[in-house]
């Protein structure tokens, strides 16, 4: 008898196979149906191709399209098909990288003498379908002779593959080869895993083209990127494309033009937002809520400068860990001032300006502070990624036995605030990064403290390993909008390190000087990103308390102007943001325009309304709701505004 190996299956059972059996052999030994539908395997916790050889006592799970991990494998393999199709159509094209991303995948190309456009995408899709019909096999090959492969890449002019292979030459690189009828027709330097063959690819779509610098460095060549997606079924693909269509309608950059919200001008610079009156009103309402809630919850509000000497950022550690994101400027003969990337060093200096007793703590210090960060121009995106933005920042200085309760209070404020905007959220705990300041003991205490606070509040969370700030771990709240997308929102950071660097102290019960614990936190994150998220969340149809214009009065003709003006003045006096549309346009035109501006209420006034001493009320999304007394309407809308419905 040939030698046998034992394989541990997810249900706890053991399968015996012949030595040198593959994951595909294992699938076949379980059932023919599983073998037909299997696409990859998880072996001892790592994803592998079905062709991987198994060893005695391996723990193996066979993956099918029903397993969540399988979608990335499908997309990665589809990316290779897309790259092959593109090189077939444009023989001079050189490939760079083609990773999967959250919603699909992309590939970067260097194509001489041709600029890709959306008109090229259907042609590439057609070529991809041909490749899929060829039922090409994906074969993993270990690179045993790096020099030989480098020579092959040089002959083909694959300069980006050469760079990657030289970088990973000592890390057991692998090549994935697409084979048609047993003959190699295409390859790429890749870690895998991949599908067994192209027949599994049934639903894909090429979405857009864009420019991208090689390796994201503006000093490198600009490449051409194709974004795409793939799903296991055509129905799933259709649902996603419908989602994209809805997301495009909600795009805050497009709605900004329609609703006159914000702009970015060349004369000012990229990533620097001009808030137009309509959006400034929304911001004012949000800030008013923010100030009121913070004062209620025991915060003091401060203001700090927009810049400071480099010395301040040396103490905080930003010049060591955050230098590439900071703007340096000269002030007269003094060099190396910095436009502040953070507010926290200023708040620590305010704390340090006087002596504190344990009886004074916690001290909760808040600021709507504008900061500046050097973002690459290619990363900028409307209001969601900018260079200058206002953080609703706060720092809490407390004793070690107070910070759990303080985190609870912050979580309650986050929860109350997001409910106000009908936003749900998910939570991540981001742990110590590779580069950090302070002692490991303090980092471990901080991470344990954040976990304890979350668990005591019965909040589910995911671990985001290595994504903490350089001075402390953090809790991140990912906002979920009306169509299920996530946005970066509130953050709570627990910091044992910066108070030590700034030599902060308080007098404890026994008279000794102790270092306070510091909590960094934001609720909205940044006013710019939060406003952009709200525009898309509400699709521009803001609730009445936030709406730039809460009601518009529409007289049918000039003879109705006097009565309309009297209603207008009453509403203005009541503090309602109201407009009187007295233009010589038709009623229907005015109503359409008000609908386009997403104004919550339209008050139409004609002969019947004047005779009855009423208004004809139209509500956004409901249409004509009938005649109502103007005083009653004013009373009702004021209640709606005050209750922030």
C-alpha positions in Angstrom: 0.0 0.0 0.0 1.1 3.6 -0.7 1.8 5.9 2.1 -1.2 7.7 3.6 -1.6 11.1 5.1 -4.4 12.3 7.4 -6.2 15.6 6.7 -8.2 17.4 9.3 -11.6 18.8 8.1 -13.5 21.7 9.5 -16.2 19.5 11.0 -13.5 17.7 13.1 -13.4 14.6 11.0 -10.3 13.2 9.4 -9.8 12.2 5.8 -7.1 9.8 4.7 -5.5 10.4 1.3 -2.5 9.1 -0.6 0.8 11.0 0.0 1.3 14.0 -2.5 -2.5 14.4 -2.8 -3.7 17.9 -3.7 -6.6 20.0 -2.3 -8.4 19.2 -5.5 -8.0 15.5 -4.7 -9.4 16.1 -1.3 -12.4 17.8 -2.7 -13.0 14.9 -5.1 -12.7 12.4 -2.2 -15.5 14.2 -0.3 -17.9 14.4 -3.3 -18.0 15.0 -7.0 -20.2 18.0 -6.5 -17.7 19.7 -4.2 -14.9 19.0 -6.7 -16.9 20.6 -9.5 -17.6 23.7 -7.4 -14.4 24.1 -5.5 -12.2 27.1 -6.4 -9.5 27.2 -3.7 -8.5 25.8 -0.3 -7.6 27.2 3.1 -4.7 25.1 4.4 -3.6 25.7 8.0 -5.2 29.2 7.8 -3.7 30.3 4.5 -5.5 30.5 1.2 -4.0 28.2 -1.5 -4.7 27.0 -5.0 -6.5 23.7 -5.4 -3.2 22.3 -6.9 -1.4 22.7 -3.6 0.1 19.5 -2.2 -1.2 18.5 1.2 0.8 17.1 4.1 0.1 14.9 7.0 -2.1 16.6 9.7 -2.9 19.7 7.6 -6.1 21.5 8.5 -8.0 22.0 5.2 -11.2 23.8 4.3 -12.3 23.6 0.6 -13.7 26.9 -0.7 -16.6 27.4 -3.1 -18.3 30.5 -4.3 -20.4 30.4 -1.1 -17.4 31.3 1.1 -16.8 35.0 1.5 -13.0 34.7 0.9 -13.8 33.4 -2.6 -14.9 36.7 -4.0 -11.4 38.2 -3.9 -10.0 35.1 -5.6 -12.6 35.5 -8.4 -11.7 39.2 -8.8 -8.0 38.6 -8.8 -8.3 36.0 -11.5 -10.6 38.2 -13.5 -8.0 41.0 -13.2 -5.5 38.7 -14.9 -7.9 38.0 -17.7 -8.5 41.7 -18.1 -4.7 42.4 -18.3 -4.3 39.6 -20.9 -7.2 41.0 -23.0 -5.7 44.5 -22.8 -2.3 43.3 -24.0 -4.0 41.3 -26.8 -5.7 44.5 -28.1 -2.7 46.8 -27.4 0.4 44.6 -28.0 2.8 47.3 -26.9 1.1 47.6 -23.4 3.2 46.8 -20.3 1.5 45.7 -17.1 2.2 47.0 -13.7 0.1 45.9 -10.7 -3.4 44.6 -10.5 -4.7 44.1 -7.0 -8.2 43.5 -5.7 -9.9 46.4 -3.8 -12.9 46.6 -1.6 -15.4 46.6 -4.4 -13.6 45.0 -7.3 -10.1 45.3 -8.8 -7.9 47.4 -11.0 -4.8 47.0 -13.3 -2.3 49.6 -14.2 -0.9 49.7 -17.8 1.8 51.6 -19.6 0.4 51.8 -23.2 2.6 53.7 -25.7 0.7 55.9 -28.2 -2.8 55.2 -26.9 -4.8 56.9 -24.2 -7.5 54.6 -22.8 -11.0 55.9 -22.7 -14.4 54.4 -21.7 -15.0 53.7 -25.4 -12.2 51.0 -25.1 -13.8 49.2 -22.2 -16.5 47.2 -24.3 -13.7 46.0 -26.6 -11.7 44.8 -23.7 -14.7 43.1 -22.2 -15.4 41.3 -25.5 -11.8 40.1 -25.6 -12.1 38.9 -22.0 -15.2 36.9 -23.0 -13.1 35.1 -25.7 -10.4 34.3 -23.1 -13.0 32.9 -20.7 -14.5 30.7 -23.5 -11.0 29.3 -24.2 -11.2 27.8 -20.7 -7.6 28.8 -19.8 -6.0 27.2 -16.8 -4.3 29.2 -14.0 -1.1 27.5 -13.1 1.2 28.6 -10.2 4.9 28.3 -10.8 7.7 28.9 -8.4 10.4 31.1 -9.8 13.5 29.0 -9.5 15.8 30.9 -11.9 15.3 34.6 -11.3 17.9 35.7 -13.9 16.2 33.6 -16.6 12.9 35.2 -15.8 14.4 38.7 -15.7 15.8 38.0 -19.2 12.4 37.0 -20.4 10.8 40.1 -19.0 13.5 42.3 -20.6 12.9 40.8 -24.0 9.2 41.6 -23.7 9.9 45.1 -22.3 8.1 44.4 -19.0 10.0 47.0 -17.0 7.5 47.0 -14.1 7.6 43.2 -13.7 11.4 43.5 -13.7 11.4 46.0 -10.9 9.0 43.9 -8.8 10.9 40.7 -9.4 14.2 42.3 -8.4 12.6 43.6 -5.2 11.1 40.2 -4.2 13.8 37.9 -5.7 14.8 36.7 -2.2 11.2 36.0 -1.1 10.3 32.9 -3.1 8.5 34.7 -5.9 5.8 33.0 -7.8 4.5 33.4 -11.4 0.9 32.7 -12.5 0.7 31.3 -16.0 -2.5 31.2 -18.1 -2.5 28.1 -20.3 -4.6 27.4 -23.3 -4.7 23.8 -24.4 -1.7 23.2 -22.2 0.4 26.0 -23.8 1.4 29.1 -21.9 -0.2 32.2 -23.4 0.3 34.9 -20.6 1.8 35.3 -17.2 2.2 37.7 -14.3 4.4 37.9 -11.3 1.9 37.2 -8.5 1.3 35.6 -5.0 -2.2 34.2 -5.8 -4.2 32.1 -5.1 -6.3 31.9 -8.3 -9.2 30.0 -9.7 -8.5 26.6 -11.3 -9.6 28.0 -14.7 -11.5 30.8 -16.5 -14.8 29.0 -16.8 -15.7 30.1 -13.2 -15.8 33.8 -14.4 -19.4 34.6 -15.4 -20.3 38.2 -14.3 -17.8 41.1 -14.6 -17.9 44.7 -15.7 -15.1 47.2 -16.6 -16.1 50.5 -14.9 -13.8 53.4 -15.6 -10.3 54.5 -16.5 -8.0 56.8 -14.6 -4.4 57.9 -14.3 -2.1 56.6 -11.6 1.5 57.1 -10.9 3.7 54.0 -10.7 3.7 53.0 -7.0 1.7 56.2 -6.1 4.8 58.4 -6.5 4.3 61.6 -8.4 8.0 61.5 -9.5 7.3 58.2 -11.4 5.6 57.7 -14.7 1.8 58.2 -15.0 0.2 54.9 -15.9 -3.3 54.1 -17.1 -5.6 52.3 -14.7 -8.7 50.3 -15.5 -11.2 49.8 -12.6 -13.5 46.8 -12.8 -15.5 44.5 -10.7 -16.7 40.8 -10.7 -19.3 38.8 -8.9 -20.3 35.1 -8.8 -23.7 35.8 -10.4 -25.2 38.2 -12.9 -27.9 39.2 -10.4 -25.2 40.2 -7.9 -23.4 42.2 -10.6 -26.7 43.9 -11.6 -27.4 44.9 -7.9 -23.9 46.4 -7.6 -24.3 48.4 -10.8 -27.6 49.7 -9.5 -25.9 50.6 -6.3 -23.2 52.5 -8.3 -25.9 54.4 -10.2 -27.5 55.4 -6.9 -24.1 56.4 -5.5 -23.4 58.5 -8.5 -26.7 60.4 -8.1 -25.6 61.1 -4.5 -22.1 62.2 -5.3 -21.5 65.3 -3.1 -19.4 66.9 -5.8 -22.3 66.7 -8.4 -24.9 67.7 -5.8 -22.7 70.6 -4.8 -23.3 72.3 -8.2 -27.0 71.6 -8.2 -27.4 72.8 -4.6 -24.7 75.5 -4.5 -22.8 74.0 -1.6 -19.0 74.3 -2.1 -16.2 74.8 -4.6 -12.5 74.3 -5.0 -10.7 76.9 -7.1 -7.3 76.9 -8.8 -6.6 80.3 -7.4 -6.9 78.9 -3.9 -5.4 75.5 -4.4 -6.5 71.8 -4.5 -7.9 70.3 -1.4 -8.9 73.7 0.1 -12.7 74.1 0.3 -14.7 77.2 -0.2 -18.0 76.8 1.8 -20.8 78.5 -0.1 -23.7 80.1 1.9 -25.9 77.0 1.7 -23.4 74.6 3.1 -22.1 77.2 5.6 -25.6 77.3 7.1 -25.6 73.5 7.5 -22.2 73.7 9.1 -23.4 76.4 11.4 -26.3 74.3 12.6 -24.0 71.3 13.2 -21.5 73.5 15.1 -24.3 75.0 17.2 -25.4 71.5 18.1 -21.8 70.5 18.8 -21.1 73.5 21.1 -24.4 73.0 23.0 -23.8 69.3 23.6 -20.2 69.8 24.7 -21.1 72.5 27.2 -23.8 70.2 28.6 -21.3 67.4 29.0 -18.7 69.4 30.9 -16.3 70.5 28.2 -14.5 73.9 28.0 -14.1 75.3 24.5 -10.7 76.7 23.5 -9.1 78.2 20.4 -5.5 77.8 19.2 -3.2 79.2 16.5 -3.0 77.8 13.0 0.8 77.4 13.2 3.6 76.9 15.7 7.4 76.5 15.8 8.9 73.2 14.7 10.1 72.8 18.3 6.5 72.1 19.4 6.2 69.2 16.9 9.7 67.9 17.9 8.3 67.5 21.5 5.1 65.8 20.3 7.0 63.5 17.9 5.2 64.7 14.8 8.5 65.7 13.1 9.7 62.2 13.5 6.6 60.2 12.7 4.4 62.6 10.6 7.0 64.8 8.9 6.0 64.1 5.3 2.4 65.2 6.0 3.4 68.7 7.4 3.7 72.1 5.8 6.8 74.1 6.8 6.9 77.9 6.4 9.3 80.7 7.3 8.3 83.6 9.4 10.6 86.6 9.0 14.1 85.5 10.2 12.7 82.5 12.1 12.6 79.3 10.1 10.7 76.1 10.4 7.3 77.1 11.5 4.6 74.4 10.8 1.0 74.7 9.8 -0.6 72.6 12.5 -1.5 69.0 11.4 -3.0 68.4 14.8 -4.5 70.4 17.7 -3.3 68.2 20.6 0.1 69.8 21.4 -1.7 73.2 21.9 -4.2 71.7 24.3 -1.4 70.1 26.3 0.2 73.5 26.7 -3.1 75.0 27.8 -3.3 72.3 30.4 0.3 72.9 31.5 -0.3 76.7 31.9 -1.6 76.1 35.5 -1.4 73.6 38.3 -3.9 70.8 38.6 -5.1 68.7 41.4 -6.8 65.3 41.1 -9.9 67.1 42.3 -9.9 69.1 39.0 -9.8 66.1 36.8 -11.1 65.2 34.4 -10.5 68.3 32.3 -12.4 68.1 29.0 -11.0 70.6 26.4 -12.7 71.0 23.0 -11.9 73.0 19.8 -13.2 73.3 16.3 -9.6 73.5 15.1 -8.5 73.8 11.5 -5.5 71.7 10.6 -3.4 71.3 7.4 -2.0 68.0 6.0 0.1 67.5 2.9 -2.0 65.1 0.9 -0.9 64.1 -2.6 -3.0 65.7 -5.3 -4.0 62.3 -6.7 -5.6 61.4 -3.3 -7.8 64.5 -3.0 -11.5 63.9 -3.5 -14.1 66.6 -3.1 -14.7 67.2 0.6 -13.8 63.7 1.8 -10.0 64.0 1.2 -8.6 67.6 1.5 -5.5 69.5 2.6 -7.1 71.9 5.1 -10.0 70.8 7.3 -11.6 71.5 10.7 -11.6 68.8 13.3 -14.2 68.8 16.1 -11.3 68.0 18.4 -11.2 67.4 22.1 -8.7 66.2 24.6 -9.6 64.8 28.1 -7.0 64.8 30.8 -7.8 62.4 33.6 -6.5 60.0 36.2 -5.8 56.3 35.4 -9.0 55.3 37.2 -11.1 57.7 35.3 -10.4 57.0 31.6 -12.8 54.0 31.3 -15.7 56.1 32.4 -14.6 58.9 30.1 -14.5 56.5 27.1 -18.0 55.4 28.0 -19.2 59.1 28.0 -17.5 59.7 24.6 -19.2 56.5 23.2 -22.6 57.8 24.5 -22.0 61.2 22.8 -21.0 59.5 19.5 -24.1 57.3 19.6 -26.5 60.2 20.4 -25.0 62.3 17.7 -25.1 59.7 14.9 -28.7 58.8 15.8 -29.5 62.5 15.3 -28.4 62.1 11.6 -29.9 58.6 11.1 -26.4 57.1 10.8 -25.5 53.6 12.0 -21.9 52.6 12.6 -19.4 49.8 12.9 -16.5 49.8 15.3 -12.8 48.9 14.9 -10.0 48.8 17.5 -6.8 49.9 15.9 -3.7 48.6 17.7 0.0 49.6 18.0 1.7 50.4 14.6 5.2 49.3 13.7 6.6 52.8 14.4 5.5 54.2 17.8 6.6 56.3 20.8 6.5 55.2 24.4 6.9 52.0 26.4 5.3 48.7 25.4 3.8 48.3 28.9 1.8 51.5 28.4 0.7 50.4 24.9 -0.6 47.2 26.3 -2.4 49.0 29.1 -4.0 51.4 26.6 -5.2 48.6 24.3 -6.6 46.6 27.2 -8.3 49.7 28.4 -10.0 50.4 25.1 -11.1 46.7 24.9 -12.5 46.9 28.4 -14.5 50.1 27.7 -16.0 48.6 24.5 -16.9 45.3 26.1 -18.5 47.0 29.1 -20.7 48.9 26.7 -21.5 45.6 24.9 -20.2 47.0 21.6 -19.1 44.6 18.9 -15.7 45.5 17.3 -13.2 44.3 14.8 -9.4 44.4 15.4 -7.6 46.6 12.9 -4.0 45.5 13.7 -1.2 48.0 13.4 -3.4 51.0 12.5 -3.2 53.0 15.7 -1.7 56.5 15.9 2.0 56.6 16.7 1.2 57.8 20.3 -1.7 55.4 21.1 -4.2 52.8 20.1 -7.7 54.0 19.0 -11.3 53.2 18.5 -12.7 54.0 15.1 -16.3 54.5 14.3 -17.2 53.7 10.6 -20.3 55.5 9.6 -22.9 53.7 7.4 -24.9 55.9 5.2 -28.4 55.4 3.6 -27.1 53.1 0.9 -24.7 51.1 3.1 -21.3 52.7 2.4 -18.9 53.4 5.2 -17.2 56.7 6.0 -14.5 57.4 8.6 -16.1 59.1 11.5 -15.5 59.4 15.2 -12.2 58.3 16.8 -11.2 57.8 20.4 -7.4 57.5 21.1 -6.0 56.5 24.5 -2.6 58.1 25.1 -0.1 57.4 27.9 2.8 58.8 25.9 2.3 62.5 24.9 1.5 63.6 28.5 4.9 62.3 29.4 6.7 64.0 26.5 5.1 67.3 27.5 5.8 66.7 31.2 2.2 67.1 32.2 1.4 66.7 35.9 -1.3 66.8 38.5 -1.1 66.6 42.3 -2.5 63.3 43.6 -4.3 62.6 46.9 -1.0 61.8 48.7 0.6 65.1 47.4 2.8 63.4 44.8 3.0 64.6 41.2 1.5 62.2 38.7 1.2 62.1 34.9 -2.4 62.3 33.6 -3.8 59.9 31.0 -5.0 61.7 27.9 -7.9 60.9 25.5 -7.9 62.3 22.0 -11.3 62.2 20.3 -13.4 63.6 17.5 -17.1 63.0 17.0 -17.6 64.1 13.4 -13.9 63.5 12.4 -13.7 66.6 10.2 -16.4 69.0 9.3 -15.5 68.7 5.6 -15.7 64.9 5.4 -18.8 64.8 7.6 -20.6 67.4 5.5 -19.7 65.5 2.3 -21.0 62.3 3.9 -24.2 64.0 4.9 -24.8 65.3 1.4 -24.6 61.8 0.1 -26.4 60.2 3.0 -29.4 62.5 2.5 -28.9 62.7 -1.3 -29.0 66.5 -0.8 -32.5 66.3 0.8 -31.5 67.6 4.3 -33.9 67.3 7.2 -35.7 70.6 7.9 -33.4 71.7 10.8 -30.4 71.4 8.6 -31.9 72.5 5.2 -30.3 75.8 4.0 -33.8 76.9 2.8 -36.5 75.4 4.9 -39.5 76.8 3.0 -40.1 78.8 -0.2 -43.2 80.9 -0.8 -44.6 80.8 -4.3 -47.1 83.4 -5.3 -49.0 82.4 -8.4 -49.0 85.9 -9.9 -48.0 89.5 -9.0 -51.4 90.2 -7.5 -50.7 87.6 -4.8 -47.4 89.2 -3.8 -48.6 91.4 -0.9 -50.2 88.4 0.9 -47.2 86.3 0.1 -44.9 89.0 1.5 -46.9 89.2 4.8 -46.5 85.4 5.2 -42.8 85.7 4.4 -42.2 88.3 7.1 -44.1 86.3 9.7 -41.9 83.3 9.0 -38.7 85.3 9.0 -39.7 86.8 12.3 -40.2 83.3 13.6 -36.6 82.4 12.7 -37.4 80.2 9.8 -35.1 80.1 6.8 -37.6 81.1 4.1 -37.4 82.6 0.6 -40.0 84.5 -1.4 -39.9 83.5 -5.1 -41.4 86.7 -6.6 -39.9 86.2 -10.1 -42.2 86.5 -13.1 -42.1 82.8 -13.9 -44.9 80.3 -14.0 -46.0 78.5 -10.8 -45.0 75.1 -12.2 -41.6 76.4 -13.1 -41.0 77.7 -9.6 -42.2 74.4 -8.1 -39.9 72.4 -10.3 -37.0 74.6 -9.3 -37.8 74.3 -5.6 -37.9 70.5 -6.0 -34.6 70.5 -7.8 -33.1 72.5 -4.9 -34.7 69.9 -2.5 -36.4 72.5 -0.4 -38.5 70.8 2.3 -41.7 72.9 2.0 -43.3 75.0 -0.8 -46.1 77.4 0.2 -48.2 78.2 -2.9 -50.4 81.3 -2.7 -53.3 82.2 -5.1 -56.8 83.6 -5.0 -58.3 80.7 -3.0 -55.5 80.8 -0.4 -55.9 84.6 0.1 -59.7 84.2 0.4 -59.3 81.5 3.1 -56.4 83.1 4.8 -54.3 80.0 4.2 -51.5 78.6 2.1 -51.4 75.6 -0.2 -48.7 73.4 1.3 -46.5 71.1 -0.8 -44.0 68.9 1.1 -40.8 67.4 -0.3 -41.4 63.8 -1.4 -45.2 64.0 -0.7 -46.5 66.7 -3.1 -49.7 68.6 -2.4 -50.8 68.1 1.2 -53.7 70.6 1.1 -54.5 74.0 2.5 -53.3 75.0 6.0 -53.4 78.1 8.1 -50.1 80.0 7.9 -49.9 80.4 11.7 -50.4 76.7 12.2 -47.7 75.9 9.6 -45.3 78.2 11.3 -46.0 76.5 14.7 -45.5 73.0 13.2 -42.3 73.7 11.3 -40.8 75.4 14.4 -41.5 72.2 16.4 -40.0 70.1 13.7 -36.9 72.3 13.6 -36.5 72.4 17.4 -36.9 68.6 17.7 -34.4 68.1 14.9 -36.7 65.5 13.3 
